[in-house]
Amino acid sequence: MTIADHRDLATTLGVETPGDGEVTWELLAGRVEPRSGSAFASRGEAIRADLEGRLDPDVLERERKNIAAEIGRLADVRDAGVPDEPAGLYTEVAAPGWRLYDHLLEVGFFESLDENLPRFTAEHIETTARELVLADPLSSALDDVGFDEAEKTALLSAVTNNTDRLARWVPSNQIPADVEFDTSNVPPLHQRAIGGVLLWIRGLDRHLWQNEVLVTDEILDDAVRHVKGMLGGLYVSATAVHDLAADGRFTDRQLTAALTAGAAVQIVEQEELLHDVFYITDDMRAPSELR
């Protein structure tokens, strides 16, 4: 995050920027004021009612732990460098996410969220960020899977500082009827977010393998950084869904915020991965003398 990112985040949440300009999750948690969240609470309540009895808490917890394990071994993935084959380490990293995705798809989870959550707006995103900072269970969960203060704050920034980008992602049931394509073929928003993340991660093996002569250490660093961000967003979503299935500690407001934030992080990070890793421009690629 740049100083400008820190400043924008603090401004959005109504917190005064410290003298050194650095804003951390811990600082925000001590200063952010919650918003009146009646709409957030009612949407969380509706999601609970709609999905009651459909989610398997054992499956969700198992795959949530598996996602955490994959986050924990990303340093080893980076040390391995360019994959040796078109279906290798990154494919393995995505595997538990696919199993989680299949379960959520089977029980109609994605359709429920499209019905019960609003589209991304500046106000909705700001309230999401406030609730996310104040949700101790989520903060602790990110700590447990190796996200430090800077990384947690970067996830929060991905939610709050990308309003225009997120606004382009519209729930499938809110796409205008006069568009020039068949809207019945557009999956629900959260399905696009999670499925997109997993497809991009899985595609990294082939992409890096095919373009090895162009790949630099910076590109490999960016790949792992964005994969960690995407898995962090997925882990936030998985934690919220497991809490929902197990009738855990999240309030209805926190549930709405966590599901919204998880999708937002996944959306922003997959788009950043595209530009930093998949679009290898002339000024990014390895010099010809190294090829």
Number of C-alpha atoms within 10 A of each C-alpha: 14 10 13 11 18 20 17 17 26 23 12 18 18 14 17 13 18 13 7 7 15 17 25 20 20 14 16 21 17 11 14 17 15 15 12 10 16 11 14 24 18 15 22 25 17 19 21 18 10 16 16 12 11 14 20 15 17 12 13 24 19 15 22 23 16 19 23 21 14 22 23 16 11 18 14 10 19 18 10 12 16 23 20 15 12 17 15 17 21 23 19 14 23 22 18 21 23 16 15 21 20 12 16 20 13 11 15 14 21 19 19 17 24 20 17 16 20 15 18 19 13 16 12 18 24 20 20 28 27 23 25 29 25 20 20 14 17 20 19 11 16 20 14 12 17 15 21 14 17 14 20 21 21 24 26 23 20 25 26 28 20 16 18 11 13 22 13 11 17 17 22 20 16 13 12 10 10 8 8 7 9 9 15 8 8 14 17 20 22 27 21 19 23 25 18 17 28 26 14 21 25 21 18 24 21 19 17 23 18 16 13 17 15 18 22 19 13 13 20 19 17 17 22 20 18 23 26 21 25 31 28 27 30 28 26 26 26 26 25 25 25 22 19 22 20 15 13 12 14 19 17 22 23 26 29 28 28 26 24 26 26 28 25 29 28 33 26 23 23 23 16 15 24 14 11 19 23 18 11 17 12 9 7 15 19 19 13 8 5 8 10
